[in-house]
Amino acid sequence: MIPVILAGGKGERFWPLSRKNNPKQFLALDGSGKTLLQSTGDRLFNLTQNWDNLWVITSGDLATGIKQQLPQLKLENILVEPIGKDTAPAVAYTTLEIVKKYGENAIIGFFPADHWIPEDQSFQDTIKIAEKIALNQDCIVTLGIKPNYPSTGYGYIEQGIIQGEIEAHSYYQVKRFTEKPNQETAQQFLDTGKFSWNSGMFIFKAGVMLQELAKYTPDLLAILKAKGKEGYYELSKISIDYAVMENTQFASVLPVNFPWDDLGDWNALFRLFKQENNSNVAIGEHLNKDTTESLIFNSNKEELIVTIGLDDVVIVRDKNVTLIVKKDRTQEIKNVLKELENNPKWQSFL
């Protein structure tokens, strides 16, 4: 299998720790001492035992940082997008480049750079099963995370008829993809036992993906075939879910059990580090007076954060920015960044 790391994201919802030239995948957030990108690289290297087979697709702003963080990676395996156009162009462009070297029978896996997956062996065993499915069936295998609570922050995949079983792992035809639901709907999904969280990880035979791209996004594929990455400027933004996965008849879901979190925003860090004997998660210097259910992140060792009588908040102090936000409104950080971007005097804070 040829694993590909999707590493072009901005990680905006982890601002102010995640900045324009130091996005989430370059941060050490999970307590391992490694950045999320390095952990992903190591996880996939352990799968292939060969850095020559590992690819990364990223933006021009991040390419140098990618090479610094993964020095074993071959320079020609770092694909640089001239402009971000979401995941469908990234998948299409990377697949076309890999086909030039390995042919349309190559099995390719796409993996976001910034996920938390602590159990490497369980992950590797699962990916090998997905690889066998993709090799033997003309399908695009997406990994569905078995949900353990009714999350409103993830998309969901509903499994249809069972298609087969490999090593006691059943896989199913995808019945439908759904967007992030409300709390009531998420609980209904959970109760059926037929829904998985959409992990954003998928494995396929290169020719199958190109066939489906040609069917559902023929202009996108034709432009990239004719012009390579220079064609990006003519493309519209579109995710691989919208472009292919929600339309194709060849989508299969493999429900998986390994621990996983997409670390989508500051609330994910609260979930990750929450202890039963402490209602708060505090990273860095913090003095607490009657503050509960809050995340306090202080990256400045010489500074102290003092909280009195607060509840359900996220407080982040990093360099020249202090963020204070209710935990249920962290999604709005992206809106703040748009305001900063539109104001010249605030752009240095991005």
N, C-alpha and C positions, 0 to 999 in steps of 0.2 A: 504494500500500500504506500501511496505517496501522501503523507500528511501535509496539510497547508494550514498555517496559522493566519487567521484574519486579525490583523494588527493595525488597522487604520482608524480605529475609534478614538473619539476625543475624551470619553469618560467625563462628560460635563457635569453629571450629577454628583461627582466627587470633588467638585470645586469647593474651596480654593486649594485643596491639596493637589488636585489634578489640574495642571495648567496647560496652555497651548503647546509648549515644547516638552512637557513632562506629564503626559496623560496617564490615565489610570493603570494601563498595562506596564508602565515603567515604575510603578510604586510597589513597595513591600507592605502589603496590607494584611496578609493572612497569618502573621506571626512566625513564618518559616525563615525569615531573613533573606529570602529571595524575592525578586520582583515577580509579579503575576506572569509576565512574559517569560522570565527564566524558568519558573515552575512549569509553565506550559511546554516550553522547549524541552526541558528534561523529561517530562512525561511522555512526549512524543518520540524523543530519542530512544527512550527505554523500549518503546514499541517497535522501532525499526532497527536500532543499533547501528545507525548509519546517518551521519549528518548530511551526507550527499543527497539523501532522499527527502530531506525536510525543506519545505518552502515557506516563505512568508510573503504576504501581500500587504502593503502599507502605503502611507502617503510620503511625499517628498520631504515634508518637515520632520518625519520620524525615522527615515531610513538610516541615518547616521547613528541614532540611538539604538536602533535594532541591531546593527552590527556591533556596537559596543557591548550590548547586553548578551548577545549570542555570537561571540567571536568565532566559534567553530563553524558557523553557517557559511556556506559558499556564497560569495558575492553575487554570482549569477542567479542564485535561488531567491534573492530578495527582489520581488517585483514591486515597482513603484508606480502608483497611480498618479497621474498629473493633477487630478482633482477628484474629490470624493463624490461618488454617485450611488452610494449604498451597496448592498451586497450582491445584487444580480450582476452588474458589470464586473465586480471583483471575481465572482465565481466563474463567469464566462471567460474573462481575459486569462485568468490563471489556468483554467482547463485547456484552453487553446494552446497556451505555452507549454503545458505539460505534455499534451498530445504530440507536439512537435518532437519531443525527446523520447517519449515512451509509447506512443500510439494510443488508439481509442479503446483498447482493452485494459488500459491501466486503471487500477482501482485508486480513487482519490478520496481523501477525507478532509473535511473542512472543520476547523476548531477555533472558536474565539480565543483571543490571547489572554483574556482577563477573567476567566472563571476559576472558582475554587473547587478543586477535586482532590481531597486529601488521600484517597486510597488508590495509589497508582496501579497495584496489581489487579484490583477489581476492574478498574478502568481499562487496562490493557486486555484483560480477558474478554470484556464486553466488545471492545473494538474489533478484536479478532473474529468474534462471532458475526458482527455486522459486516466485516470484510467478506466472510464466507457467503453470507446472504447476497451481497452485491455481486459477488463473483458468479454465483450459480443462478441468480434470477436477474431479469432485466428490470431492476427497481432502484429507486433512490431511498436508501435506508436512513431514516431520521431517528435519533435517540430521544425517547420520551422518558422524562424523569418521573418516577412514581411519586405523586404528591403526598406529603404528610400533613398538610394543613391547607385550608381554602385560600390560597394566595390570589390577590387581585392584581399582582404585579407581573404575572407571567401570562403568555399566551398558552392555550391548551390544544392538545391533539386528541381527537376521539378515535378510538380503535374500532375498525369494522370486523370483517370476518377474519378468522385465523388463517394464515397462509402457510405456516409450517413451524417446525421446531428444530433447533440446533442446540445440542448439549444442554437440554432441559430449559432452553430459553425460547419462548414462543414469540413469533412476530406476526403482525397483523396488517391488513390493508388499512390505509388511512381513510377514515370516513369523512372527517372534516377538520380543518384548522379553525380555531376561534381566537378572537382578540382578547385582551385582558378583560375579564368579566367583573361584575359587581360581586359583593360579598355573598349574596343569596345564590346567585348563579354558580359561583365557585364552589359553594357547599354542595349544591346539586350535582355538579360534576364529580366531586369527591365521592359522594354517596353511591354513584353508579358503579364505581370501580373500573370504568372504561376510558377514563381520561388521564393523560399524562401532561406534564409541563413541557412546553416546547423548548428544548435545550439550545437550539441553534447549531447543533452538531449533526452532520450528515455525511454519508459515505455512499459512493456510487461508482459505476463503471463510466469512464469518461465519455464513451460514445452515447450512452443513455442520456446523460445530462445535455450533451450537444444536440441530440435528437429532440429533446423536450424544449430546449431554448429555441431551436429552429421552429418548433411548432407554435410556441406561445409568445415569443419575443423575436420574431424573425429579423426585424430591423436592427435591433441591438446586436444580434450575433453577426449579421452581415457587415455592419460597420466595423466591429472589432476584427473580423476576419480580414477585411480589406485594409484597415488602417492601423491595427494594433492599438496601443494605448493612446495614440494621437486621436483616435476616434472618440475618446471620452468626452471631448468638448461638444460633441453632437448628441450625446445621450441624455435621457431624462433620468432623474433619480428614481430607483425602484429596488425594492428588496427582493431577495431570491424567493421569499415566501409568497409575495404577491405575484411575481413573474412566473414562477413555475410550481412551487409546492402546493399552492391552493388550487391549481388547475389540473395538474398531471394525474393520470390514472395509474402511474407507476410508483406512487409514494407508499412506502411501508414504514411502520413504526415498530421499533424494538424497545419495549419498556425495560428500564434499567433501574438497579437498586443502589448504585454507589452514591455516597454523599456528594451533594452538588449545590452550588449557589452561583448565580451569575454576577453577584456583587454589583447589583445595578445602581445602588445609591447608598447613602450613609446608614440607612436602616439595616442593610445587609451586614454591615460591620457590627451593629448592635446585636443582630441574631447570632453572628459568629462567635462573639466573645462574651455573651451574656452568661453569668454564673448564677446558680440558684440562690446563693447566699448574699447576693448584691443586686439591687434593682437597677444600678447604673453600670455603664461601661465607661471607664476613664482611662485614656491613653495619654500619658504625659502628666505634668504637674497639675493637681486639682485639689482644692479644698472644698468639701461638700458640707453644706448646712441645709438639711431638709429638702434636698433635691432627689427626685425619684424618676425611674424609668427613662433616663436620659443618657445620651452619648456625649462625652466630652473628649475632644481630640485636640491636644496641644503639642505641636511639633517644635515649639521654641523652648528649649531646655532651661533658659534663664528667665522664663516668664511663668507666672502662676495664674490659673483661672480659678476664681472663687464664685460659687453659685449658692444662692440662698432662696429656698422656697420655690424652686422650679419643678415642673413636671412635664414629661413627654417632649423634651426638646433635644435638638442637636446643636452643639456648640463646637465650632472648629476655629482654631487659631493657627494660621500658617503664614509666615513671613509678614507681609504687609496687609493682610486681610483677616478680619474676624467675621465669621458667619454664625448667626443665631436664627434658628428656624424650628417651627413645630415639626415633629416627626412625620405627621401626616401631610406635610406640604413640601417635602424635599423635592418632589417632582418639579416644583416651580423654580428651582435653581437655574434650569435652562433658560427660563424667561428673563431672569436677572442678567445672565450672560449676554443675551441679545441687547439689553439696554447698555451694558458696558461696551459692547462692540460698536454701538452706534454713537457713543460719546467719546471723542478723541482724548479727553483728559482722563478717562477711566480705562483706556485700552491696555495700559501697562499692568492692570490687575488680572488680565485674562491668562 
